[in-house]
Amino acid sequence: MNTVALLNQVENDYSHVRTLNVFWAGFIIYTLGFTVSISGEANYKLCNAAQIIGIVLLVPAAIRIIDFNFESKYLKVIYVLYCTWLMVVVMRGFSFEYGFVKKTLLNPYNGVFLYLAPLILGFPKHPHFIRSIFHVVLIFGLFYIMHLGYFFNELSDADSRSGKTMLEYFVKTLAIPSGFLLLTYSYQTNSRKMVALVVIFLAVIMATIRARRGLIFMSGSILVFYFLTFVYVNRKRVSYLFLALGLVVLGVAYGYHKYESGSIEALNYARERMNEQTRSEVELYFYADMETQDWIVGRGISGLVAAPVNIMEDHVDDMPGYRDGIEIDYLNIILKGGIISLGLLLLIAVPAIVLGLFFSKNVLSKAAGLWILLWLVSLYPTTVTTFTLNYLLVWVAIGICYSKEIRSIPENELVAILKS
């Protein structure tokens, strides 16, 4: 069976396609219920009800879809070890108390579903699955624009703490995935590419206004990777390359001039914030609080870390001076699952990057490698290991990079498949 026939063998399985659509519908409902719930104007009961509906839809659908079929024996071994260890992490500290169960089910950033996110690796990588991801990313991008418009006054208010929190969640949950459309722009329509560009530029602008360094790094890195992808795709078109490089140089020079001169009032707060060291003390408290055993195996799903109230205001309600996570994500992974968890994750991710970037014949595989790399370098400045589309795309990308069948498809053939 040739590659195209292999990829399309489930395309006519309408039951499978319908179940996949139910999964994504449930995931969209769950995610939007969460993003709306973090605003001060939210009806929490309705938001929680929406998330529960989303869970009821996505969980059974995922169970029906998953069909683990590993092309790589190395991936199979490490992945099984990693998932087994994640189950240990969840069991350590899991509680059936109502408050804990509610929080762990409805919080995609620190709940049980982030430990189930790797299961999407078992979804068959047929064309409808890839195209459905493009659709979901587009939907989230459009909802980011709507969220931005509706909550703009609070989001742009430099004195609003809730606006800062909302922006963090909106960008990481809804906007950042649009970068995947930019990296795979060869397979996108012009309208999709335009929406994705608008979403990422808005993310950069809002992150700069609110001086959110982690968000600036993530969204800025996407634009850099997009430029590199553009250079690779158009490497034989010299005029395109010079035009792109000229625009980038002019844009960076103009932005730097405005930033240094302080002529844009909205950037003055950002300039002040860029030189602040807001995490060094938090890291020191983390290092002081962790014992040797904690570094190796972590503290489980409900593990807490010391963080004095005068430094971190969002402490755990019944444990003043402690919080259930840290923004430095590689430390957060260690807090919950130890170096074992982080090490197994890197043993999966790093080879995937190499395979995608250097042992592939198409842009999709290289974009997948770049997406994993973006996640990897974002582990320090922000939280990216969550039950969000951003992190689900990491595992989809891992599946693509480890698939020799997908990596070997010529670019023109893959364009025809995914644009059909």
Sequence and secondary structure as in RCSB ss.txt:
>XXXX:A:sequence
MNTVALLNQVENDYSHVRTLNVFWAGFIIYTLGFTVSISGEANYKLCNAAQIIGIVLLVPAAIRIIDFNFESKYL
KVIYVLYCTWLMVVVMRGFSFEYGFVKKTLLNPYNGVFLYLAPLILGFPKHPHFIRSIFHVVLIFGLFYIMHLGY
FFNELSDADSRSGKTMLEYFVKTLAIPSGFLLLTYSYQTNSRKMVALVVIFLAVIMATIRARRGLIFMSGSILVF
YFLTFVYVNRKRVSYLFLALGLVVLGVAYGYHKYESGSIEALNYARERMNEQTRSEVELYFYADMETQDWIVGRG
ISGLVAAPVNIMEDHVDDMPGYRDGIEIDYLNIILKGGIISLGLLLLIAVPAIVLGLFFSKNVLSKAAGLWILLW
LVSLYPTTVTTFTLNYLLVWVAIGICYSKEIRSIPENELVAILKS
>XXXX:A:secstr
  HHHHHTTTTT HHHHHHHHHHHHHHHHHHHHHHHHTSTT  HHHHHHHHHHHHHHHHHHHHHH     S HHH
HHHHHHHHHHHHHHHHTT   SHHHHHHHHH TTTSGGGGTGGGGGGS   HHHHHHHHHHHHHHHHHHHHHHHH
THHHHH TT HHHHHHHHHHIIIIITTHHHHHHTGGGS HHHHHHHHHHHHHHHHHHHHTT HHHHHHHHHHHHH
HHHHHHHHTTT HHHHHHHHHHHHHHHHHHHHHHHHT SGGGHHHHHHHT   SHHHHHHHHHH  HHHHHH   
TT  EE  TTT S  BTTBTTEES  SSHHHHHHHHHHHHHHHHHHHHHHHHHHHHHHS SSHHHHHHHHHHHHH
HHTTTTS   SSSHHHHHHHHHHHHHH HHHHTS HHHHHHHHT 
